[in-house]
Structure formats: structure tokens, C-alpha cells
């Protein structure tokens, strides 16, 4: 267990590497967990490129607290990054998926202390409701019945309080990531966030930055193929060669 600076206990796992000083921190999507089969598959592939720290955001799985859906989660990621430093990794890359992508970009822009960032299937802006999956997400966040369903079905405890103040959106935080390299990865058949989210995030970022539009790729961990994760691992490694 890790502990955040605001006192939340965060469930985490370390897959070590004895052959590199590169640590990769994986940040899952909303209602996900590092214990999910899809996440563990991604960790397995990434472990070919460095040691991997995987963790559950607050309100998810065995972590404490309640989900703030991308706001205070930067403190959870900060705890994982600090743990990677303590574990001996001198170079840290963060790979985030969906909500985790938003958190990764916001953390890099507002907190720093990482050496590369990969945002996969991430939103560029808040309160997006123009797809059916995102309308379902907002129902889960905003309605008592929705929060109950998320807790029972997904082991995700969601805070009742609305954001106050509204946190900086990812597309604005992306402009603060430089000079840390930023890779934005998005599928052209993403059912949650259309391509304009990736394009807005990329437009808001400064160099060094890359945008990969993946043909036939859906959304986040469940759709990410081993080949795509290997390419991400190679991109991370290339930034430290």
C-alpha cells in the first residue's frame, strides 16, 4: 500500500526490472483496476521495457477514499511516481488510459517530476456527453442510483461532491508538460471520446509531442493490443536512448 499526501491508502504492485533504471507507472481508466486481466496483460508487456508500478486510483478496487474522477487522482499518481523513485528508478515514464490519461497529463503539467508521458484514449475536456458511453458515465457519477451501481458492479466508490473549483482540463494542462516528451494515442473508433479530443490535447501541447491516430483501435485498456503496447514501450525507451 502507498499513501498519498492527503492520507489516502493506494493499492499498488511493483513488477521489478533488474536490467534498466527505467520505471513505468501505469494509470488505469475509470472503474478499472491494476488487478483486471486487461491491465495485468499491459503490465506484462511494459515490463519488457522497464520496471512497472501499477496501482488503483482512490475509490477503486482495494484503494481507500472516493473517486473524484480525475481531480485529486493526481495525488495518487504522485505517490506511485515517488514510490518508483524510492525503488531506484532514475527515469520515470507514466502511461495513462482514459481517466488515467487525463490524470497523467494533469500530473505532468501541474506537478512534474516525470521524464515521459503517454496518454491513451484520454479526454481533452470535462463534462463531455456526446456519446452514449459518456452519458452512462455521467449517470454513474451524478445520480445516487448510478453511484450505487458503480460501487456494487465495479467496486468503484464515487464522491458525491461536485468539483469546487473545477480542475484544469487536460488540454490546458498539456501546454505545461513541455519539455517532458508527450505521446497522445487515440483510436479512430473510440466510442467514448472522438478524435477531436486527441487533436485538442495535441494542439494544446508544446514540443516535444507526438500524436498517434490508431486505425481500428477502440477505447483504453480493453482495446489495446499487445502490439500497440510494445510500440508504446519502444517509444518510451527511445526517449532515453
Beta strands, then each sheet from edge to edge (+ up, - down):
strand 1: 2-3
strand 2: 9-10
strand 3: 12-15
strand 4: 22-27
strand 5: 51-55
strand 6: 91-97
strand 7: 116-120
strand 8: 181-187
strand 9: 209-214
sheet 1: 1+ 2-
sheet 2: 3+ 5- 4- 6- 7- 8- 9-
end
